[in-house]
Amino acid sequence: MTQPIQQVTGRRAAQNVMHVNPGSTQFATRNADSPKLAFQLFMRDPVLNEIEQWTHIEGKNVYADNWKKVVREELICNLGILILIGVY
């Protein structure tokens, strides 16, 4: 006969709780003097390269000869707008 599943209630053990101070880390404080640098902490060049590459491939597949290659600045602007849409 199988045992019934017991519901676990109550507080978690102290070792399973993360204790992190709110706010920016020392690394972010040292390396992010402007909004652009703060953005670059999250969206590094390898990630932007991948997004740019696959956007170009998909654009060519969908729009064929009407597709114009995405410039890095356009990509960063579009990602910034998407982030702002998520914030507000």
N, C-alpha and C positions, 0 to 999 in steps of 0.2 A: 504494500500500500504506500502511495507517495505522500510526502509531507506537504501540507498546504503552504503556499508562499506567504511569508510573514511581511507585513508592512513595516518599513523602518521609519520611525518618527523620532522627533527630538532634534537636538543639536548635533552637528557634525563634530568629529574629533578635531582637536586643535591642529593636528598635523595636516589635515585636509583643507585648511583655510589659508588662502593667500593673504598676506599682509603687505600691501603696497600703498605707499603714500600717494594721494591724488596730485595731479598736476604733471608738468613736464619733467622728464628725467634730466639728469646732469648732462647726458650725451646730447639730448635735444637742445638744452639751454646753451651748450657750448657751440653747437653746429647749426643752429637755425636762427640767423639774425634777421631774416626777411621771410615773407610768405612763400617766396619761390624756393628758398632753401628748405623750409619746413615741408613743402610739397615734395622736394627731391629726397627727403629722408624716407618717404613712403614709396615713391615711384622712381626707382633707380633706373639707370640707362638700359640694363638688360631687359627689364620689364617693358619699358617703353619701346625698345627695339622689337620685341615680340608682338606687342600690340600693333605697332606700325606695319610690320611685315604681314601679319594675318589680316589686317584691315585692307592692305593693298591687294592681297590675294583674293579676298572675298569681293572687293570692289570690282576687280577685273572679271571675276566669274559672273557677277550679277549684271554689271553695266557694260562690259566688254570695251568697245572703243570709246565710249563716253566717259570712262573713268579717268580722273586725274590723280596722280600720286599724292598722298597726304604728306604734308610737310610737318616736321616735328612740332613747330610752334602751333599749328592748327590742332594737332592732336592734344597738346598740353592745354590749350584753351578749351577744347571740348570736354576734356576730363575735369577741368576746373569748374566748368558750368554744371556738369553732372554732380560734382561734390556739393556745390552751392545749392542745387535743387534738393539734395538729400538733407542739407542742414536746415532749410526753411520749410 
